[in-house]
């Protein structure tokens, strides 16, 4: 897989034009057979900074991509919108796309749980241990 990240600093007075260009370009690129993913993201700290995240199946898919007419249009239009020269990271990697991140997994929302009263001791049995509480947490839904 070819992984490409490009950081764009956009002229403040050109952001609306940039958004239209980026949206059209992303739609076109995502329709390519060799495109695994392609998207633009806006910085959380700088409204004029965008990053393009691209993944292509292999070098041949990347080569086919740059021959598309909408790529030429993007390359011809972007110089009038950028404030600085874009910065790129290009990596040829053996991965074939995104994989699971081991450090984070979704936690069930708290509203899936409720406290329900429990009978102690259960079924009238005698126990030597006192319960930790008179309520138990159970998943609902």
Secondary structure, 3 states (H helix, E strand, C coil): CEEEEEEEEECHHHHHHHHHHHHHHHHHHHCCCCEEEEEEEECCCCCCEEEEEEEECCHHHHHHHHCCHHHHHHHHHHCCCECCCCEEEEEECCCCCCCCCCCCCCCCCHHHEEEEECCCCHHHCCCCCCCCCCEEEEECC
